[in-house]
Amino acid sequence: MWVRIAAYFGVPVAPYPGHEEPLAVRFQNTGGEWSKIVKKYGLRTDPIEKVAPWWHVDIDFCRTIECVTDIGRSRKLGFLAYQNTWEAFVSLFERLRTERIIP
C-alpha cells in the first residue's frame, strides 16, 4: 500500500530501516518546511501537527508488537458496509486536495 500511496503523490518510497522510527520525533521540527509547502501550493494555513498528528500515526503504525484485528464481531452486530481500502485513501486524498489541506 505504501508504494501505491507514494506513487499517487509522485514521491519515492523510503526503504524500511529494519526498526521503528516514531514520526513524532522524526518530524517534530517540520513546521518551517510545511509553511513553504503551504505557500507554494496555496494551501490552508493549518499547522502540520493539525494536518498530520504524528503521535496518532505512531500509535497506528509504530507498534513494537504484532497487532491482529478481526471485523467478525462487527459483522455479527450488523455492520455490513464495506469500502475498498485503496478507494477510501483516494477519496480522502481528493477531499483533502479539494479543501486545500494537501497539495
N, C-alpha and C positions, 0 to 999 in steps of 0.2 A: 504494500500500500504506500510506503514512503516513496518508492520510485515513482509511482503514479502522481502523488501529490507534488513532488519536486518537478516532474515533467509539466504538470498543469501550470505551475508558476514559472517555469523556464529557468530553474536553478539546479545546480549539480547536487547530487546526493552525497553526503559525507559518509565515509566508511564508519562502521561500528568500531569503537575503540576497544571493545572487549570488557568494558566496565561501565557502570552508570556515571553519568555526568549531569548532575542536577542543573536544570536550566535557571533556577532561582539564583544560583551562584554564578554560572557562566554568563548570564545576560543581565546582571544587576546594574551595569553601567551603560546600557544601550540607549538611554533617553536621548542623548545628543544625536546619535545616528538616526534614530526614529524620527526626530524633528526634521532632519534633512530629507528623509523619505516623504514625510507628510508634505513638506514644502514642494518637493519635486513633482509629486503626483496630485497636488491639490486636495489632500485628504482632510477629514475632520481632525481637529487638533486634540483628540483624546490621547492621554499618556499611554505609552506602550504597556504599562502594567495593567491598564484597563482593557486594552485590546487583547493582550495575551498574558493572563495572570500566571506567571511561571510556576508559582507554588502549586497551582491546581494541575497544571500539565505534569509536574513532577509526581504528584500523587497518582495520576493515571498511568504514567509511562516509566517512572524511575523506581520501580519496585525491586527489592533485592530478593524476593521470593516469587515463585510462580503463582499466578492467580488464575483460577479456573472458575468461570461463571456458567450458569445454566439458566436458560429462559423458560424451562419447562413449567415451573410453578406459576409464572405469569400467564402462560398459555392456558393452564388449567383454570385460572381465575378469570379467563375471558379476554385477556389482552392479546388479540389475534392479529392486529395490524402489523404489517411488515414494510420496511423500507430498505432498499438495497444500500449497502454501506457507501459504495462509491458515489452513487447518485445523491445520497444525503450530503456527502462532502461537497460535491459540485454545487448543489443547491445552496448550501451555506456560503461557499466562496462567492457565488454570484450575487447573493443577497448582500454580503459584506462589501463587495465592489460597488453595487448599486447605491449603497448607503455611504460610500466614500470613506470606509473604515480601513480597507486594504487596497493596495494598488492592483 
